[in-house]
Amino acid sequence: MVVDHLQHTAVCKGENMPKDTTQEIALTTPDIKIQLPQAKPEYKSMLANIQEKAPAIAQASSNFYKSHSQMMSVTLDVTAITPIRSVKHSLAEIEKTKSALQEGYFKMKKEEVKLKKLERKLLEEEDDLEREMLEIKINEKQAQAASSRGYVEAAVRKLNFFTNQYDNLMKKIGKDELTEEDYELEEIKYHIMTNMKQALNAARSRGGQIDEGNLIYLFDLGINAAQAQAEVFAYLQWENELIKEGKAPEHYHTVQWLEACAERWAHCPGDFANSRGFDILDKTSLTNTPQIEDKKNGTQSSKVQTRK
């Protein structure tokens, strides 16, 4: 091939190349090894600067190795508006992080064994070039292990963070443990609040009108869209009046309004489900929940109270 021929020619005509290009200078920092031709002396100062700053950079880097900050995790990642849904999402983050940690742990253990095998082979190897190649592979494994350790440590911090958030959420709920029934019962509040949150935000950019997607969401929850639209108009008008008075609407005002909407329409999803022949909650199909016997027919079941 032409490339092979050019490479061969360059090697054969080495006597025509500047002598200093055949020499190299090497820099070893805590996390990187750089080798550059000595023919360019300006790199000496660059490499020396990198070497000097490397410990501080390594220390600073240890603060990260994670995709999201704690602030982002509890505001933009776990966005559930109700506490039990927030518990669910936090537990999902815990399980995902535990799984990643477990995978990383076994990967690191395997790499440690591979490194030991390379070191053993190095002791037995007599060929100089083979020994040099083994040393390179050993250095590569060691560098990879150091890099992996940073991500493992970040995962441990994330796991501890969400474990603490779980405790905080349970204190807010006022329970030592949750049941599946707790989760199912809060779903009505969660979906109404989420629907109205989306409807309100859509209306802000649409002249006060709820968008089609959230109108469909309202229908599926059994909530009359005209009522919801009237509530959105009224809330936006209240905000405007407050601003005219020189006052500022706060985020908690919106949350209070959402909670009031959820309380007002709490019966709607159950009513709509029952009208279609469904039970919105069947306790016989739950876990971690005491089974209650239905005295009428001797079976175990329960329905959420609905308004007729």
C-alpha positions, 0 to 999 in steps of 0.5 A: 500500500502507498501508506506502508511504502511511505512509512518504510521510506521514512524509516529507511531514510532516517539519516536525512531526518533531524537527529533530535526528532528521534529523541523524546522527553516524557512527563509523568503526572498522577493521572497521565503520561505524555511523550513528545519529541524533544525537537520542540523545546516550547513543549518543555514549559507546557509539560512542566506547567501541567505537571505542576498543576496536576495535583490541584486539578486532580483534587478539583476533579474529584468533586465531580465525576457525576452528571448532575448536582444535588440541586439538579437532582431534587428540582429537575430530575425528581420533579414529582409534585407529591411526596410519595411520587417523589419517594418512588422516583428517589427509590428508583434513583437509589436502585439505579445507582446501586446497580451501577455500583455493583456493576462497577465493583465487579468490573474493578475486581476483574480488572484487578485480577487481569492486572495481577496476571500481567504482573505475574507474566512480567516476572516470568518474561525474558524477552526485553520487548515483551517485558516493555509491552507488558509494562505498558499494559500494566501502566494502562490498567493502573491508569484505568483503575484510577479513573474508574475509582473517581466514578465509583466514589461519585456514585457512592455520594449520589447513593448516600444523597438519595438515601438521605432524601428518602429519610427527609420525604418519609418525615414529611409524609409522617410515616415510618414505612409505605404500602402500595395502597399509600402509593395508589391512593396518592396517585389521584392527587398526583395526576390532578396536580400534574395535569393542572400544573401543565395546563397552567404553564401551557395557558401562560403562553397561549393567552390563558387557553389550556392546550389540547394535550392537557385537555385530553389528560383532563378528560381521561381523569374524568374532569370537566375541561370547562371547569378546569379552564375557568379555574386557570382563568381565575388564577391567572387573573388573581396573579395579575391583580396581585401584580397591579397592587405592587405585590408578587405572586409566589411559587407556593401560591401556585402549589396551594392552588394545585392542591385545592384543585386536587381536593376539589376534583379528587372524586372525578377519576374514581367516578369515571373509572366506575362508570366504565366498570372499573375499580380504581383500587383493588386491595386484593391485588396489593402488596405490603397491605393488610387484606380487609374482608368484604363481609357481603360476599366473603371476598377481600376487596376495596373501592375508593370512595366516589361521589355519585 
